[in-house]
């Protein structure tokens, strides 16, 4: 007989992932928590650093790989889930656990099917109590289908709309794929999308004040290949742990910098002793560091409005042993006109980052078409402001890690239309190895599937000498 005076029992509180001691230090829990966080203002690395504190280096590498594979293939994984779950059963956390499980089955052969399923079910028990049976059923059902001879991996149906089909097959937002198909056509777009989903080992840039490329290559504990466009780069042939742990890092022998970004060392041209150089939107200052190492008798100034980034840059200046590079906290758009002029001004502008999706797959899902037009307006404003800081006869270099028309060619054309004192650098003055890739307008766009580096746009303008 029930006791009517007994207080009603409260429903059991839903467990939080943090209440699951059995999963402490578990790479799948770290991956789940990192993916659960809003990603627009936090990179995957930042989220993993926060949630992977208890992980060993090996487990952190596994958690990182899981996060990146889910982000690379999220649209396809969502399609696969919807094809196997009835409507109304895909709560966000259930879907996220299933995405992690499916990614392990599809893209992690080395884990083994048993570990992929059992460990994902264990995660489900901790973070979505009562739903682990569903997770187990979906994952094992997929394996039964494969054993029964069905296509592996499962293929989405073909709609006949090439952009829509490519977006689903390669897991990109449809708006971006439609733009690419209009620009490159379906076949080349497919090559670009595939390149953007390919895990990419880091690229090193030597510090020429301390070591040669040949010497560094001989010191590295893993194979590497010389970059074809940059004479300072070494592309790692595979993943080999953290750069902090590599021989020569503490000695300042190298920095991590993609080949497309390293080309600033070619585009700047030979700088005379005493030349004044400004990196007007320095960020973490990779390009300023490169220019300082190549031009020890020039004075390099790196400006940015973010003190935290400048603090990190100061550490790199010290590690690389550069005494000709100084930092300044300033916002280019808000700075007052000054009499100081520079032989070279670099505007490495804030951009959509579409060209670095192969390294930051989260950017696929954190950008939209409105971002492109908004950023293009900002980029043009930065260029116009920077123009007043260039000496007569000096160079203004514009770069963005994007291949969108708005941020690249259109921004450059709008700048020139409003700046009669500036002209594009003549083709003959470009480095010879880059000339085959120049557009008729004299700009350089690099593509991951063509040059095997990050997507990047470069334009070089020269300020005419007044009579």
C-alpha positions in Angstrom: 0.0 0.0 0.0 1.4 3.4 -1.0 2.2 5.9 1.7 0.3 9.0 0.7 2.3 11.1 3.1 5.6 10.2 1.5 7.0 13.0 -0.7 6.8 12.3 -4.4 10.1 10.9 -5.7 11.8 13.4 -7.9 12.9 12.2 -11.3 16.5 11.1 -11.4 18.7 14.0 -12.4 20.2 13.6 -15.9 23.8 12.8 -15.6 26.3 15.3 -16.9 29.4 14.2 -18.8 31.4 15.6 -15.9 29.6 13.2 -13.5 31.0 10.2 -15.3 34.3 9.3 -13.5 34.6 6.1 -15.6 35.1 8.3 -18.6 37.6 10.7 -17.1 40.5 11.0 -19.5 38.5 9.3 -22.2 39.2 10.6 -25.7 35.6 10.1 -26.9 34.3 12.1 -24.0 36.7 14.9 -24.8 35.7 14.8 -28.5 32.0 14.8 -27.5 32.4 17.9 -25.3 34.5 19.7 -27.8 32.0 19.2 -30.6 29.1 20.1 -28.3 30.5 23.7 -27.8 29.4 26.5 -30.1 32.2 26.7 -32.7 31.9 30.2 -34.3 34.2 31.9 -31.7 36.3 28.9 -30.6 38.5 26.7 -32.8 38.5 22.9 -32.4 42.1 23.2 -31.0 40.9 25.6 -28.2 38.0 23.3 -27.3 40.1 20.2 -27.3 42.8 22.0 -25.1 40.0 22.8 -22.6 38.4 19.3 -22.5 41.5 17.2 -23.1 43.6 18.2 -20.1 43.5 14.7 -18.7 44.4 12.9 -21.9 47.7 11.4 -22.7 49.3 12.7 -25.9 48.2 9.6 -27.8 44.5 9.9 -26.6 44.5 13.6 -27.3 45.6 12.8 -30.9 42.7 10.3 -31.2 40.2 12.8 -29.8 41.5 15.5 -32.2 41.2 13.1 -35.2 37.6 12.2 -34.2 36.6 15.8 -33.9 38.1 16.7 -37.2 36.5 13.7 -39.0 33.1 14.6 -37.7 33.5 18.2 -38.8 34.8 17.2 -42.2 31.9 14.8 -42.9 29.1 16.2 -40.8 26.5 16.7 -43.6 27.0 13.1 -44.9 26.9 11.7 -41.3 23.6 13.6 -40.7 22.2 12.1 -43.9 23.2 8.6 -42.8 21.6 9.1 -39.4 18.4 10.4 -40.9 18.2 7.4 -43.2 18.3 5.1 -40.1 16.3 7.0 -37.5 12.6 7.8 -37.5 11.6 11.4 -37.2 11.7 12.9 -33.7 14.4 10.6 -32.4 17.5 12.5 -33.2 18.0 14.8 -30.1 21.2 16.9 -30.5 23.2 14.8 -28.0 22.1 11.5 -29.4 23.0 12.6 -32.9 26.4 13.8 -31.7 27.2 10.5 -30.1 26.1 8.7 -33.2 28.2 11.0 -35.4 31.2 10.0 -33.4 30.4 6.3 -33.6 29.8 6.4 -37.3 32.9 8.4 -38.0 34.9 5.7 -36.2 33.4 3.0 -38.3 33.8 4.8 -41.6 37.1 6.6 -41.2 39.1 4.8 -38.5 40.1 1.4 -39.7 42.8 1.0 -37.2 40.4 1.1 -34.2 38.5 -2.0 -35.1 34.7 -2.5 -35.2 34.3 -3.8 -31.7 36.2 -1.0 -30.1 34.3 1.6 -32.2 30.9 0.3 -31.2 31.6 -0.7 -27.5 33.4 2.5 -26.6 30.7 4.6 -28.3 28.0 2.8 -26.4 29.9 3.3 -23.1 30.0 7.0 -23.9 26.3 7.0 -24.6 25.6 5.4 -21.2 27.4 8.3 -19.5 26.1 11.3 -21.5 22.7 10.2 -22.8 21.4 7.7 -20.2 18.7 5.5 -21.5 19.6 6.0 -25.2 22.6 3.8 -25.4 20.5 1.0 -26.8 19.5 3.1 -29.8 23.2 4.0 -30.4 24.1 0.3 -30.3 21.3 -0.7 -32.6 22.2 1.9 -35.2 25.9 1.1 -35.3 25.5 -2.6 -35.4 22.7 -2.3 -38.0 25.1 -0.5 -40.2 27.7 -3.2 -39.8 25.1 -5.9 -40.6 24.2 -4.1 -43.8 27.9 -4.0 -44.8 28.2 -7.7 -44.1 25.1 -8.3 -46.2 26.9 -6.8 -49.2 25.4 -3.3 -49.3 27.5 -0.4 -50.6 30.2 0.7 -48.1 30.2 3.5 -47.3 26.5 4.0 -48.0 25.9 6.3 -50.9 23.4 9.1 -50.9 20.9 9.0 -53.8 21.7 11.1 -56.8 19.3 14.0 -57.3 20.6 15.2 -60.7 21.5 18.6 -59.2 25.3 18.5 -59.4 25.9 21.1 -56.7 23.4 19.5 -54.3 24.9 16.1 -54.9 28.5 17.3 -54.4 27.5 19.2 -51.2 26.1 16.0 -49.7 28.8 13.6 -50.9 31.6 15.8 -49.7 29.9 17.4 -46.7 29.9 21.1 -47.6 27.2 23.7 -47.2 25.1 23.9 -50.5 25.6 27.7 -50.8 29.3 27.3 -51.0 29.2 24.4 -53.5 26.9 26.2 -55.8 29.3 29.1 -55.9 32.2 26.8 -56.6 30.4 24.9 -59.4 29.5 28.3 -61.0 33.2 29.3 -60.8 35.0 26.0 -61.5 32.5 23.6 -62.9 31.3 20.3 -61.3 34.4 18.2 -62.0 37.0 20.6 -60.7 34.8 21.5 -57.8 34.7 17.9 -56.8 38.5 17.8 -56.8 38.6 20.9 -54.6 36.1 19.6 -52.1 37.9 16.3 -51.8 41.2 18.1 -51.2 39.5 20.2 -48.5 38.5 17.0 -46.7 42.0 15.4 -46.8 43.9 15.5 -43.5 46.9 17.7 -44.0 50.2 17.3 -42.2 51.9 20.6 -41.1 54.3 22.6 -43.2 57.4 24.0 -41.6 59.2 27.2 -42.6 62.9 27.4 -41.7 64.4 30.3 -39.8 67.1 31.3 -42.3 69.0 33.2 -39.7 69.8 29.8 -37.9 69.5 26.9 -40.3 69.2 25.9 -44.0 66.3 23.8 -45.4 68.7 20.9 -46.1 70.0 21.0 -42.6 66.6 21.0 -41.0 65.3 18.2 -43.2 68.2 16.0 -42.1 67.4 16.8 -38.4 63.7 16.0 -38.5 62.6 12.6 -37.1 60.1 12.1 -39.9 60.2 12.3 -43.7 59.5 15.7 -45.3 59.4 17.1 -48.8 60.6 20.5 -50.0 57.8 22.8 -51.0 57.9 23.6 -54.7 56.9 27.3 -54.6 58.5 28.4 -51.3 62.3 28.0 -51.0 61.9 27.9 -47.2 59.3 25.3 -46.7 59.3 21.6 -45.7 56.0 19.7 -45.9 55.8 16.8 -43.4 55.0 13.6 -45.2 52.8 12.4 -42.3 51.6 13.4 -38.8 54.3 13.2 -36.2 53.1 14.6 -32.9 53.4 18.2 -31.6 55.8 20.6 -33.2 56.8 21.7 -29.7 58.4 18.2 -29.3 60.3 18.2 -32.6 64.1 18.7 -32.7 65.0 22.3 -33.4 61.8 23.9 -32.2 63.2 25.2 -28.9 66.3 26.4 -30.7 64.1 28.5 -33.1 65.1 26.6 -36.2 61.6 26.6 -37.7 58.0 27.8 -37.5 54.8 26.3 -38.6 53.5 28.1 -41.7 51.7 26.9 -44.8 53.5 27.3 -48.2 50.9 29.8 -49.5 51.5 32.1 -46.5 55.3 31.7 -46.9 55.1 33.4 -50.3 55.2 36.8 -48.7 58.9 36.3 -48.7 58.9 36.2 -52.5 56.3 38.9 -53.0 58.1 41.5 -50.9 61.0 41.6 -53.3 64.5 42.5 -52.2 64.3 45.0 -49.4 67.2 47.5 -49.1 69.1 48.0 -45.8 67.1 50.2 -43.5 63.8 49.6 -45.2 60.7 50.1 -43.1 58.0 47.4 -43.3 54.5 47.4 -41.7 52.3 44.3 -41.1 49.2 46.3 -40.5 46.9 43.4 -39.4 49.5 41.1 -38.0 47.4 38.6 -35.9 49.9 36.0 -34.7 52.5 37.5 -37.0 53.7 34.6 -39.1 54.3 36.7 -42.1 56.0 39.5 -40.1 58.3 36.9 -38.5 59.2 35.6 -42.0 60.0 39.0 -43.3 62.1 39.8 -40.3 64.2 36.7 -40.7 64.7 37.3 -44.4 65.6 41.0 -44.0 67.7 41.4 -40.8 68.8 44.9 -41.8 65.2 46.1 -42.3 62.9 47.3 -39.5 59.6 45.4 -39.3 56.6 46.6 -37.3 53.7 44.3 -36.5 50.5 46.0 -35.5 47.3 44.4 -34.3 44.4 45.4 -32.1 44.4 42.2 -30.1 46.9 42.3 -27.2 46.7 38.6 -26.6 47.9 37.8 -30.2 50.7 40.3 -29.8 51.8 38.6 -26.6 52.0 35.3 -28.4 53.9 37.0 -31.2 56.4 38.4 -28.7 57.1 34.9 -27.6 57.8 33.8 -31.1 60.1 36.8 -31.7 62.1 35.7 -28.7 62.1 32.0 -29.7 63.3 32.7 -33.2 65.9 35.3 -32.1 64.7 38.2 -34.2 65.8 41.7 -33.0 64.4 43.7 -35.9 60.7 43.1 -35.3 58.6 45.2 -32.9 55.0 45.0 -32.0 52.4 47.8 -31.6 48.8 47.5 -30.3 46.7 49.5 -32.8 43.6 49.2 -34.9 44.4 50.2 -38.5 40.9 51.6 -39.1 40.9 53.7 -35.9 44.4 54.9 -36.1 45.0 58.6 -36.9 46.9 59.8 -39.9 50.6 59.9 -39.3 53.6 61.2 -41.3 55.4 57.9 -41.1 55.6 56.0 -44.4 56.7 52.5 -45.2 58.6 50.9 -48.1 56.3 47.9 -47.8 52.9 47.6 -46.1 51.2 44.2 -45.8 47.4 43.9 -45.3 46.8 40.3 -44.3 43.2 41.0 -43.8 40.6 39.2 -41.6 38.7 36.9 -43.9 36.3 33.9 -44.2 39.1 31.4 -44.0 37.6 29.3 -46.8 41.0 28.5 -48.1 42.1 26.7 -44.9 39.1 24.4 -44.6 41.4 21.4 -44.9 43.0 22.5 -41.6 39.9 24.0 -40.0 36.9 22.0 -41.2 34.7 23.8 -38.6 34.8 26.9 -40.9 32.6 25.1 -43.4 29.7 25.3 -40.9 30.5 28.7 -39.3 30.4 30.9 -42.4 27.6 32.0 -44.8 27.3 34.2 -47.9 26.5 37.3 -45.9 29.9 36.9 -44.2 31.7 37.2 -47.5 30.1 40.5 -48.5 30.6 41.9 -44.9 34.2 40.8 -44.8 34.8 42.2 -48.3 33.7 45.7 -47.1 36.0 45.5 -44.2 38.9 44.3 -46.4 38.5 47.2 -48.8 38.4 49.7 -45.9 41.6 48.2 -44.5 43.3 48.5 -47.9 42.2 52.1 -48.4 43.5 53.0 -44.9 46.8 51.2 -45.5 47.3 53.0 -48.8 48.1 56.2 -47.0 51.1 54.6 -45.2 53.0 53.5 -48.4 55.9 55.5 -49.7 56.0 56.6 -53.3 57.5 53.7 -55.2 56.7 51.3 -52.3 54.6 48.1 -52.3 51.2 47.4 -50.8 50.6 43.6 -50.5 47.1 42.3 -49.9 46.5 38.7 -48.9 43.5 36.6 -47.6 43.3 32.8 -47.0 40.2 32.6 -49.2 39.2 31.8 -52.8 36.0 33.8 -52.8 35.6 36.4 -55.5 34.4 39.1 -53.1 37.4 38.8 -50.8 40.0 38.4 -53.6 39.7 39.7 -57.2 36.7 42.0 -56.6 38.3 43.6 -53.5 41.5 44.2 -55.4 39.7 45.7 -58.4 37.6 48.0 -56.2 40.7 49.2 -54.5 42.5 50.1 -57.7 39.4 51.8 -59.0 39.5 54.3 -56.1 43.3 54.7 -55.8 44.8 56.3 -58.9 48.2 56.4 -57.2 48.4 52.6 -57.2 48.9 50.1 -60.0 49.3 46.3 -60.0 52.8 44.9 -59.9 53.9 44.2 -63.5 54.0 40.5 -64.4 57.7 40.7 -65.1 58.3 41.8 -61.5 56.5 38.7 -60.0 58.7 35.8 -59.0 59.2 33.6 -62.1 57.8 30.4 -60.5 54.5 32.2 -59.7 53.9 33.8 -63.1 52.1 30.8 -64.6 49.4 31.1 -62.0 48.7 34.8 -62.4 45.3 35.9 -63.6 45.0 38.4 -66.5 44.5 41.1 -63.9 47.8 40.3 -62.3 46.5 38.6 -59.2 47.5 35.2 -57.7 44.9 32.7 -56.4 46.2 29.4 -55.0 44.0 26.3 -54.7 44.4 23.2 -52.5 43.7 20.8 -55.4 46.0 22.7 -57.8 49.1 23.8 -55.9 48.5 21.5 -52.9 48.7 24.3 -50.4 46.1 26.4 -48.6 43.7 28.4 -50.7 45.0 31.9 -50.8 44.7 35.2 -52.7 47.6 37.6 -53.2 47.7 41.0 -54.9 50.7 43.3 -55.1 50.2 47.0 -55.7 52.9 49.6 -56.3 52.5 53.3 -55.4 53.5 55.4 -58.4 56.3 57.9 -57.8 55.0 61.4 -58.2 56.7 63.6 -60.7 
